[in-house]
Amino acid sequence: MKAWVVRRLGGPETMRFEDVDESTPLDGMVRIAIKASAINYFDALMVAGQYQTKPELPFVPGVEISGVVEAAPAASALKKGDRVAALLDSGGLTRGGYAEVGDAAPGAVHPIPDGMPFDDAAAFTLIYQTAWFGLHRRANLQSGETLLVHAGAGGVGSAAIQLGKVAGATVIATAGSDEKTAVCMQLGADHAINYKTHDFADEVKSLTGGHGADVIFDPIGGDVYDRSTKCIAFEGRIVVVGFTSGRIPQAATNHVLVKNYSVVGLHWGLYSKRAPELLPAANKALLDLYASGKIKPLISARVPLSEAPSALAMVAGGKSTGKIILTI
């Protein structure tokens, strides 16, 4: 099979398009003929050796795929020909998703509805499950509250905007350009702020009559987190989702105390290890919302597998909106 292989750490340009042996599935794994593979920001970090999980070299990047089952373990309910979405093990990516074939653990594979295109399926699981657990399990977002979503035009941010509206919240989104704030409005945000030209903390306080945001969904960290503490409401919740800014902020716990707000972390991948029983119900709820037309992944580009490095560079450089999908 053809696959993008990382033999030395670096930028997207260090990946090599190679013929890789696909003779047998990895032991106990589901073999999937990949039809679509989603590019995620952390893929670039993994290729550079800067992610918290570091696969041994050489490896094939990409963890989020959709496709058709070619073979499955006898004990699995999956069968050849099933249309599925899957997450591949980011810690052991000998065969990741930037390839024509992938191997996934049976528990990380789930069927997709017949009416769901493969590109939507590949873009779906990570962003919506992350937003769902962040907003509902960690932040307990309630109808009528104000939700501030940072990086609203990105993959997980776009999912958080949609799920916030479904939950009955007033959604304020931030983004780094006027073009991206327009995308946020198209996704359903009630207000969108260009944080490069406006102080979003002042804008949020103005929009809420001084109340602030009840929930802040933050995948950026750095200065954005610091300013978020200036517009968090009484008994508000800041959900720390990531640090795409490159700087991990230090929480001032004295400020947390005197303003009576909470800072909660969300590492969605831990749920598959610590509380896997929670995932199927969330997946069903999300697929029901998709079927009803209330949520839909924002896909800005679909590119052939052969163009993976340039697509990954776009995501790493913050030049994309939503998700970019590799088609196979």
DRENKOL-945717 format. One line per 4 residues: number of its first residue (from 1); their letters; for each residue x negated, y negated, z negated of C-alpha. Coordinates in steps of 0.1 Angstrom, whole numbers, plus 5000, padded with zeros to 4 digits. Each point is the difference from the previous one (the first is absolute). Last residue first. Example, Ala and Ser with C-alpha at 12.3 -4.5 7.8 and 13.67 -1.06 7.14 Angstrom:
2	SA	4863/5011/4929 ~ 5014/5034/4993
END
This chain:
328	ITLI	5082/4923/5008 ~ 5012/4965/4990 ~ 4980/4979/4975 ~ 5023/4977/4981
324	IKGT	4993/4965/4987 ~ 5021/4990/4970 ~ 5015/4968/4988 ~ 4983/4970/5014
320	SKGG	4965/5000/5014 ~ 4970/4977/4999 ~ 4991/5006/4964 ~ 4964/5009/5009
316	AVMA	5002/5036/4988 ~ 5033/5005/5020 ~ 4985/4986/5032 ~ 4968/5020/4995
312	LASP	5020/5032/4996 ~ 5017/4993/5034 ~ 4966/4994/5017 ~ 4987/5032/4985
308	AESL	5031/5021/5009 ~ 5001/4993/5037 ~ 4997/5036/5011 ~ 5030/5010/4979
304	PVRA	5022/4979/5022 ~ 5015/4968/4986 ~ 5034/4990/4986 ~ 5002/4965/4987
300	SILP	5019/4978/4975 ~ 5019/5027/4982 ~ 5023/4987/4972 ~ 5016/5031/4985
296	KIKG	5038/5000/4998 ~ 5023/4994/4970 ~ 5037/4994/4998 ~ 5008/5019/5032
292	SAYL	5022/5026/4982 ~ 4976/5028/5010 ~ 4971/4981/4986 ~ 5018/4994/4967
288	DLLA	5008/5038/4999 ~ 4963/5007/5007 ~ 4990/4978/4971 ~ 5024/5017/4976
284	KNAA	4988/5034/5011 ~ 4964/4991/4996 ~ 5006/4986/4965 ~ 5018/5032/4990
280	PLLE	4972/5021/5014 ~ 4972/4980/4983 ~ 5010/5002/4963 ~ 4991/5037/4995
276	PARK	4965/4992/5010 ~ 4993/4983/4967 ~ 4963/5001/4991 ~ 4984/5011/5033
272	SYLG	5023/4987/5027 ~ 5008/4971/4977 ~ 4963/4990/4999 ~ 5001/4991/5037
268	WHLG	5023/4970/4992 ~ 4973/4981/4981 ~ 5022/4973/4985 ~ 4988/4978/4971
264	VVSY	5021/4980/4977 ~ 4994/4964/4987 ~ 5028/4990/4976 ~ 5012/4965/4991
260	NKVL	5006/4983/4966 ~ 4984/4966/5009 ~ 4979/4999/4968 ~ 4991/5036/5001
256	VHNT	4991/5004/5037 ~ 4980/4968/4997 ~ 4980/5015/4971 ~ 4995/5031/5021
252	AAQP	4982/4980/5027 ~ 5000/5026/5028 ~ 4966/5002/5018 ~ 5004/5000/5038
248	IRGS	4985/5026/5023 ~ 4986/4982/5030 ~ 5000/5014/5035 ~ 5031/4981/5011
244	TFGV	5016/5034/5008 ~ 5002/5007/4963 ~ 5028/5024/4994 ~ 5035/5006/4987
240	VVIR	5001/4980/4967 ~ 5036/4996/4991 ~ 5005/4967/4981 ~ 5031/5003/4977
236	GEFA	5020/4971/4986 ~ 5012/4997/4964 ~ 5000/4962/5004 ~ 4993/4993/5037
232	ICKT	4968/5003/5019 ~ 4989/4968/5018 ~ 4966/4992/4985 ~ 4990/5037/4996
228	SRDY	5004/5003/5038 ~ 4972/4974/5005 ~ 4975/5024/4985 ~ 5014/5030/5019
224	VDGG	4996/4981/5033 ~ 4965/4989/4991 ~ 4989/5036/4999 ~ 5027/5026/5003
220	IPDF	5015/5008/5034 ~ 5026/5028/4997 ~ 5021/4979/4976 ~ 5037/5005/4995
216	IVDA	5013/4973/4976 ~ 5032/5007/4980 ~ 5020/4974/4981 ~ 4987/4972/5021
212	GHGG	5000/4965/4984 ~ 5027/4983/4980 ~ 4990/4964/5009 ~ 5030/4994/5022
208	TLSK	4994/5032/5020 ~ 4989/4984/5033 ~ 4979/4974/4982 ~ 4982/5026/4978
204	VEDA	4994/5021/5031 ~ 4986/4971/5019 ~ 4977/4990/4972 ~ 4986/5035/4998
200	FDHT	4998/5003/5038 ~ 4976/4970/5003 ~ 5006/4992/5037 ~ 4978/5001/5031
196	KYNI	4982/5033/4996 ~ 5028/5015/4979 ~ 5024/4997/5030 ~ 5032/5004/4981
192	AHDA	5031/5020/5010 ~ 5036/4997/4986 ~ 5030/5022/5000 ~ 4980/5030/5013
188	GLQM	5019/5022/5024 ~ 4974/5016/5023 ~ 5004/4971/5025 ~ 4991/4976/4972
184	CVAT	4969/5019/4993 ~ 4991/5000/5037 ~ 5003/4962/5001 ~ 4977/4999/4970
180	KEDS	4975/5020/5021 ~ 5001/4975/5029 ~ 4996/4971/4975 ~ 4969/5016/4987
176	GATA	4986/5017/4969 ~ 5031/5015/4985 ~ 5022/4996/4970 ~ 5035/5014/4994
172	IVTA	5029/4988/4978 ~ 5028/5025/4996 ~ 5032/4994/4981 ~ 5008/5035/4987
168	GAVK	5030/5022/5008 ~ 4982/5033/5000 ~ 5003/5003/5038 ~ 4983/4966/5003
164	GLQI	4971/5012/4978 ~ 4997/5031/5021 ~ 4996/4980/5032 ~ 4975/4976/4985
160	AASG	4981/5028/4984 ~ 4997/5019/5033 ~ 4986/4970/5017 ~ 4975/4996/4972
156	VGGA	4989/5036/5003 ~ 4991/4996/5037 ~ 4990/4964/5001 ~ 5023/4970/5009
152	GAHV	5008/4995/4963 ~ 4964/4997/4989 ~ 5014/4990/4966 ~ 5035/5008/4990
148	LLTE	5017/4978/4974 ~ 5033/5015/4987 ~ 5027/4979/4983 ~ 5026/5018/4980
144	GSQL	5037/5003/5009 ~ 5000/5038/5003 ~ 4973/5015/4978 ~ 4964/5010/5006
140	NARR	4988/5026/4974 ~ 4964/4990/5005 ~ 4982/5034/4999 ~ 5028/5024/5010
136	HLGF	5020/4977/5023 ~ 4978/4975/5017 ~ 4967/5018/4999 ~ 5014/5035/5006
132	WATQ	5020/4988/5030 ~ 4973/4978/5014 ~ 4975/5029/4999 ~ 5025/5025/5013
128	YILT	5009/4976/5028 ~ 4965/4992/5011 ~ 4985/5035/4997 ~ 5029/5020/5015
124	FAAA	5011/4980/5030 ~ 4974/4992/5026 ~ 4996/5035/5013 ~ 5037/5006/5000
120	DDFP	5007/4968/5019 ~ 4975/5010/5027 ~ 5014/5035/5002 ~ 5035/4987/5008
116	MGDP	5027/5008/4975 ~ 5032/5014/5015 ~ 4991/5037/4992 ~ 4995/4991/4964
112	IPHV	4966/5006/4985 ~ 4988/5031/4982 ~ 4975/4997/4972 ~ 4963/5007/4996
108	AGPA	4980/4991/4969 ~ 5010/5031/4981 ~ 4989/5023/5028 ~ 4965/4986/4999
104	ADGV	4991/4984/5033 ~ 4978/5010/5030 ~ 4998/4977/5030 ~ 4998/5002/5038
100	EAYG	4995/4975/5028 ~ 4978/4978/4978 ~ 4999/4967/4980 ~ 5021/5018/4974
96	GRTL	4973/5016/4978 ~ 4983/5033/5004 ~ 4970/5003/4977 ~ 5018/4975/4979
92	GGSD	4995/5013/4965 ~ 5007/4972/4977 ~ 5026/4983/5022 ~ 5021/5032/5001
88	LLAA	5024/4997/5029 ~ 5034/4986/4997 ~ 5027/5015/5022 ~ 5030/4993/5022
84	VRDG	5019/5029/5016 ~ 5018/5013/5031 ~ 5002/5038/4996 ~ 4988/5020/5030
80	KKLA	4983/5027/4980 ~ 5015/5005/4966 ~ 5001/4983/4966 ~ 5014/5017/4970
76	SAAP	4965/5008/4989 ~ 4990/5034/4985 ~ 4988/5014/5033 ~ 4976/4971/5005
72	AAEV	5009/4977/5029 ~ 4991/4998/5037 ~ 5006/4976/5029 ~ 5021/4975/4982
68	VGSI	5009/4970/5021 ~ 4989/4964/4995 ~ 4998/4971/4975 ~ 4969/4986/4984
64	EVGP	4987/4980/4970 ~ 4965/5008/4987 ~ 4976/4987/5026 ~ 4962/5005/5001
60	VFPL	4982/5030/5015 ~ 4970/5010/4978 ~ 4963/5006/5002 ~ 4991/4992/4973
56	EPKT	5016/5007/4967 ~ 5032/4982/4992 ~ 4997/4970/4977 ~ 5031/4991/4979
52	QYQG	4999/4966/4984 ~ 4994/4984/5034 ~ 4968/4981/5010 ~ 4983/5027/5021
48	AVML	5004/4980/5032 ~ 5023/5025/5016 ~ 5019/5002/4968 ~ 5005/4963/4998
44	ADFY	5012/4999/5036 ~ 5025/5028/4993 ~ 5010/4979/4969 ~ 5017/4975/5023
40	NIAS	5022/5027/5015 ~ 5003/5013/5036 ~ 5030/5023/5006 ~ 4997/5032/5020
36	AKIA	5025/5011/5026 ~ 5006/5033/5019 ~ 4977/5023/4980 ~ 5003/5037/5006
32	IRVM	5002/5011/4963 ~ 4984/5030/4983 ~ 5013/5005/4965 ~ 4974/5009/4975
28	GDLP	4992/5031/4979 ~ 4965/5003/5013 ~ 4991/4974/5026 ~ 5017/5007/5032
24	TSED	4981/5020/5026 ~ 4982/4993/5033 ~ 5001/4962/5000 ~ 4963/4994/5007
20	VDEF	4993/4963/5006 ~ 4994/4983/5034 ~ 4988/4965/4991 ~ 5010/4963/5000
16	RMTE	4974/4984/4978 ~ 5006/4976/4971 ~ 4973/4974/4994 ~ 5021/4972/5017
12	PGGL	5025/5001/4972 ~ 4975/4985/4976 ~ 4974/5020/4980 ~ 4994/5034/4985
8	RRVV	4983/5027/5020 ~ 5014/5031/5016 ~ 5036/4988/5003 ~ 5018/5020/5026
4	WAKM	5029/4988/5023 ~ 5017/5031/5013 ~ 5005/5019/5032 ~ 5010/5037/4997
END
